[in-house]
Amino acid sequence: MPTYVLMTKLPPEISRKMKDRAAVGREWLNKVREKCPSVKFLGHYAVLGPFDFLDIYEADNEEEAAKVSMISLAFGAERSESWSAIPYNKFLELVEDL
């Protein structure tokens, strides 16, 4: 299954309500599981920088990955991007083929 990285940025008004984050996060995850049952999360991190959260997950296809981003936006994210992630060894195979 392809691997994706979800980068999420919360708006300032949500960022100020961090105490509610656990409940909102559970609700978001339940919605992803409901709408995207094949998605398998591999990691979830709070990060410093232009985004607030980084999730690593597997999905059947790009459409499923797009749904994960759209669910994040529906739950109040200011910005949500799903990026395709290529394993490094596969990347090296691609480079050799050039």
C-alpha atoms as an extended CHARMM CRD file, in Angstrom:
* protein
*
        98  EXT
         1         1  MET       CA              0.0000000000        0.0000000000        0.0000000000  PROA      1               0.0000000000
         2         2  PRO       CA              1.3490000000        3.4920000000       -0.8010000000  PROA      2               0.0000000000
         3         3  THR       CA              2.6340000000        5.6430000000        2.0680000000  PROA      3               0.0000000000
         4         4  TYR       CA              1.5690000000        9.2460000000        2.6230000000  PROA      4               0.0000000000
         5         5  VAL       CA              2.4760000000       12.0720000000        4.9880000000  PROA      5               0.0000000000
         6         6  LEU       CA             -0.2620000000       14.3810000000        6.2580000000  PROA      6               0.0000000000
         7         7  MET       CA              0.8470000000       17.8530000000        7.3170000000  PROA      7               0.0000000000
         8         8  THR       CA             -1.7340000000       19.8040000000        9.3190000000  PROA      8               0.0000000000
         9         9  LYS       CA             -1.7590000000       23.4430000000       10.4220000000  PROA      9               0.0000000000
        10        10  LEU       CA             -4.3410000000       24.6040000000       12.9600000000  PROA      10              0.0000000000
        11        11  PRO       CA             -5.7220000000       28.1530000000       12.8940000000  PROA      11              0.0000000000
        12        12  PRO       CA             -4.7630000000       30.3960000000       15.8390000000  PROA      12              0.0000000000
        13        13  GLU       CA             -8.2190000000       30.2190000000       17.4350000000  PROA      13              0.0000000000
        14        14  ILE       CA             -8.0520000000       26.4100000000       17.5970000000  PROA      14              0.0000000000
        15        15  SER       CA             -4.4150000000       26.4590000000       18.7040000000  PROA      15              0.0000000000
        16        16  ARG       CA             -5.4540000000       28.4350000000       21.7890000000  PROA      16              0.0000000000
        17        17  LYS       CA             -7.8030000000       25.5890000000       22.8290000000  PROA      17              0.0000000000
        18        18  MET       CA             -5.1410000000       22.8890000000       23.0970000000  PROA      18              0.0000000000
        19        19  LYS       CA             -6.8180000000       21.3280000000       26.1410000000  PROA      19              0.0000000000
        20        20  ASP       CA             -9.6060000000       20.1230000000       23.8040000000  PROA      20              0.0000000000
        21        21  ARG       CA             -7.0980000000       18.5880000000       21.3840000000  PROA      21              0.0000000000
        22        22  ALA       CA             -7.3610000000       14.9830000000       22.6530000000  PROA      22              0.0000000000
        23        23  ALA       CA            -11.1460000000       14.8720000000       22.2320000000  PROA      23              0.0000000000
        24        24  VAL       CA            -11.0510000000       16.5500000000       18.8180000000  PROA      24              0.0000000000
        25        25  GLY       CA             -8.2390000000       14.2380000000       17.7280000000  PROA      25              0.0000000000
        26        26  ARG       CA            -10.2270000000       11.1370000000       18.7180000000  PROA      26              0.0000000000
        27        27  GLU       CA            -13.2840000000       12.4470000000       16.8910000000  PROA      27              0.0000000000
        28        28  TRP       CA            -11.1750000000       13.1570000000       13.7770000000  PROA      28              0.0000000000
        29        29  LEU       CA             -9.6080000000        9.6870000000       13.8820000000  PROA      29              0.0000000000
        30        30  ASN       CA            -13.0330000000        8.0550000000       14.2410000000  PROA      30              0.0000000000
        31        31  LYS       CA            -14.2590000000        9.9710000000       11.1760000000  PROA      31              0.0000000000
        32        32  VAL       CA            -11.1930000000        8.9180000000        9.1550000000  PROA      32              0.0000000000
        33        33  ARG       CA            -11.7590000000        5.2850000000       10.1690000000  PROA      33              0.0000000000
        34        34  GLU       CA            -15.4230000000        5.5540000000        9.1810000000  PROA      34              0.0000000000
        35        35  LYS       CA            -14.8410000000        7.1950000000        5.7920000000  PROA      35              0.0000000000
        36        36  CYS       CA            -11.4620000000        5.6210000000        4.9410000000  PROA      36              0.0000000000
        37        37  PRO       CA            -11.4390000000        2.1260000000        6.4850000000  PROA      37              0.0000000000
        38        38  SER       CA             -8.3510000000        0.9910000000        4.5700000000  PROA      38              0.0000000000
        39        39  VAL       CA             -6.1510000000        3.8090000000        5.9590000000  PROA      39              0.0000000000
        40        40  LYS       CA             -3.5170000000        2.5490000000        8.3920000000  PROA      40              0.0000000000
        41        41  PHE       CA             -1.7140000000        5.1130000000       10.5600000000  PROA      41              0.0000000000
        42        42  LEU       CA              1.9820000000        4.4560000000       11.1540000000  PROA      42              0.0000000000
        43        43  GLY       CA              2.8570000000        7.5420000000       13.2200000000  PROA      43              0.0000000000
        44        44  HSD       CA              1.4300000000       10.7560000000       14.6460000000  PROA      44              0.0000000000
        45        45  TYR       CA              3.6210000000       13.6650000000       15.7690000000  PROA      45              0.0000000000
        46        46  ALA       CA              3.2480000000       17.2170000000       16.9870000000  PROA      46              0.0000000000
        47        47  VAL       CA              5.9400000000       19.2270000000       15.1970000000  PROA      47              0.0000000000
        48        48  LEU       CA              7.6260000000       22.6160000000       15.4730000000  PROA      48              0.0000000000
        49        49  GLY       CA              7.6370000000       24.7720000000       12.3670000000  PROA      49              0.0000000000
        50        50  PRO       CA              5.0440000000       25.8910000000        9.8150000000  PROA      50              0.0000000000
        51        51  PHE       CA              2.7730000000       22.8820000000       10.5600000000  PROA      51              0.0000000000
        52        52  ASP       CA              1.4290000000       21.6240000000       13.8860000000  PROA      52              0.0000000000
        53        53  PHE       CA              1.0390000000       17.8930000000       13.1920000000  PROA      53              0.0000000000
        54        54  LEU       CA              2.6080000000       15.2350000000       10.9830000000  PROA      54              0.0000000000
        55        55  ASP       CA              0.9250000000       11.8890000000       10.3660000000  PROA      55              0.0000000000
        56        56  ILE       CA              2.4200000000        8.9980000000        8.4240000000  PROA      56              0.0000000000
        57        57  TYR       CA             -0.1160000000        6.6070000000        6.9790000000  PROA      57              0.0000000000
        58        58  GLU       CA             -0.8260000000        4.0670000000        4.2720000000  PROA      58              0.0000000000
        59        59  ALA       CA             -3.8100000000        4.3580000000        1.9490000000  PROA      59              0.0000000000
        60        60  ASP       CA             -5.0620000000        2.3670000000       -1.0190000000  PROA      60              0.0000000000
        61        61  ASN       CA             -4.7220000000        5.2920000000       -3.4280000000  PROA      61              0.0000000000
        62        62  GLU       CA             -4.4830000000        9.0700000000       -3.8620000000  PROA      62              0.0000000000
        63        63  GLU       CA             -8.2420000000        9.5260000000       -3.5660000000  PROA      63              0.0000000000
        64        64  GLU       CA             -8.2320000000        7.8980000000       -0.1280000000  PROA      64              0.0000000000
        65        65  ALA       CA             -5.2770000000       10.1050000000        0.8930000000  PROA      65              0.0000000000
        66        66  ALA       CA             -7.1520000000       13.1800000000       -0.3330000000  PROA      66              0.0000000000
        67        67  LYS       CA            -10.1240000000       12.2310000000        1.8560000000  PROA      67              0.0000000000
        68        68  VAL       CA             -7.8580000000       12.2120000000        4.9210000000  PROA      68              0.0000000000
        69        69  SER       CA             -6.7980000000       15.7940000000        4.1250000000  PROA      69              0.0000000000
        70        70  MET       CA            -10.3850000000       16.8680000000        3.4770000000  PROA      70              0.0000000000
        71        71  ILE       CA            -11.5520000000       15.3980000000        6.7880000000  PROA      71              0.0000000000
        72        72  SER       CA             -8.8240000000       17.4280000000        8.5260000000  PROA      72              0.0000000000
        73        73  LEU       CA            -10.0980000000       20.5760000000        6.8420000000  PROA      73              0.0000000000
        74        74  ALA       CA            -13.6850000000       19.7120000000        7.8070000000  PROA      74              0.0000000000
        75        75  PHE       CA            -12.5030000000       19.4360000000       11.4350000000  PROA      75              0.0000000000
        76        76  GLY       CA            -11.1380000000       22.9790000000       11.3900000000  PROA      76              0.0000000000
        77        77  ALA       CA             -7.5810000000       22.6950000000       10.0760000000  PROA      77              0.0000000000
        78        78  GLU       CA             -6.3870000000       25.9010000000        8.4520000000  PROA      78              0.0000000000
        79        79  ARG       CA             -4.1850000000       23.9240000000        6.0800000000  PROA      79              0.0000000000
        80        80  SER       CA             -3.9070000000       20.2120000000        5.4000000000  PROA      80              0.0000000000
        81        81  GLU       CA             -1.6550000000       18.5460000000        2.8420000000  PROA      81              0.0000000000
        82        82  SER       CA             -1.1530000000       14.8770000000        2.0150000000  PROA      82              0.0000000000
        83        83  TRP       CA              2.1700000000       14.1150000000        0.3880000000  PROA      83              0.0000000000
        84        84  SER       CA              3.1630000000       10.9090000000       -1.3380000000  PROA      84              0.0000000000
        85        85  ALA       CA              6.1770000000        9.2880000000        0.3460000000  PROA      85              0.0000000000
        86        86  ILE       CA              8.5550000000        7.0110000000       -1.5510000000  PROA      86              0.0000000000
        87        87  PRO       CA             10.6880000000        4.6200000000        0.5090000000  PROA      87              0.0000000000
        88        88  TYR       CA             14.3530000000        5.5700000000        0.1840000000  PROA      88              0.0000000000
        89        89  ASN       CA             15.3880000000        2.2240000000       -1.3200000000  PROA      89              0.0000000000
        90        90  LYS       CA             12.6860000000        2.5810000000       -3.9790000000  PROA      90              0.0000000000
        91        91  PHE       CA             13.9130000000        6.1280000000       -4.6410000000  PROA      91              0.0000000000
        92        92  LEU       CA             17.4240000000        4.7940000000       -5.2000000000  PROA      92              0.0000000000
        93        93  GLU       CA             16.0450000000        2.2450000000       -7.6920000000  PROA      93              0.0000000000
        94        94  LEU       CA             14.3180000000        5.0690000000       -9.5560000000  PROA      94              0.0000000000
        95        95  VAL       CA             17.5390000000        7.0870000000       -9.6610000000  PROA      95              0.0000000000
        96        96  GLU       CA             19.5070000000        4.1220000000      -11.0180000000  PROA      96              0.0000000000
        97        97  ASP       CA             16.9980000000        3.8000000000      -13.8230000000  PROA      97              0.0000000000
        98        98  LEU       CA             17.6470000000        7.3700000000      -15.0700000000  PROA      98              0.0000000000
